[in-house]
Structures are given as structure tokens and as C-alpha cells.
Amino acid sequence: MGLPTSSRLSIKEKKVTLKPLSPKEVNKDQEGKKREKRKERKKWRKKKDRVSIAIEYPKKKDDKKKCVKGKEIMMTSRRVVRKVLLAKNEPLYLLPTNMYFQLSAQFLDLFAGFQKMLERFEENFPKDIPQGLPPIRGIEH
């Protein structure tokens, strides 16, 4: 005798018989899951393209320890920046100079938080950058 293709269970004093899906039903189910994944990807891409600036404040008096008051989160994608710059038809000059960035005047306010972050890391980088590569130790010419 072969193995049975259905299973019997009793859930809350009710007998339930589980039967396997036919190949057509399996295919239909998989197509439905693929459609759902595509929809989720489209939603994710739309969310990714948005520029989000959020300020978190504690919702309740008890949440003060968990949430930092006035914490800014600034995120964007390359696509959004490109669209904005193409729409304005104004060049953006971004030149690293001694670990600071020089921008055209219209973007200075936008990157105030970014400049504060760079100032915190100023101590980690030397002010005098050596010219060329240092000699390799242990190799004699």
C-alpha cells in the first residue's frame, strides 16, 4: 500500500482533512505571491525615492528616556537628488576642502546638520596631509 496523500487532524474537537493542491492550484498560488511581491517592491521604491525629514518627539511622558528630543533624520536617494537638480537647472558644486564641503548658496541651509556631523570628526583627520606615498619599511632599493 502507498502512503496516503491527505492528512487528518483534529483541531478543537473538529476533524479536518488536508488534501494536497493540484498543479493548477499551486501555479495560481505562486503567481498570486509573485504579484504581491511586485506590488511590495513598487511601494518600497516609491518610499525610497521620497525625501524624508522627520523630527522625533516623545509621544508620552514616560517615553522621554527612549526618544531623543529634536533628533533629525535626513535621508534621500540619488534618484531624487538627480530629479531635483535637473528640474532646477542649477549646478551643484561639491568640493571636499579640508573635510568640509563648499556648496552653492541655496544648499547651505539644507546641509547644516551635515556640517555639524563633519565638525565632530574633524579631530580624527590630520590637518597636514603628506604629499605622495610614504616609503615602505623593510624594502631596500
Buried (B, 14 or more C-beta within 10 A) or exposed (E): EEEEEEEEEEEEEEEEEEEEEEEEEEEEEEEEEEEEEEEEEEEEEEEEEEEEEEEBEEEEEEEEEEEEEEEEEEEBBEEBEEEEEEEEEEEEEEEEEEEEBEBEEEBEEEBEEBEEEBEEEEEEEEEEEEEEEEEEEEEEE
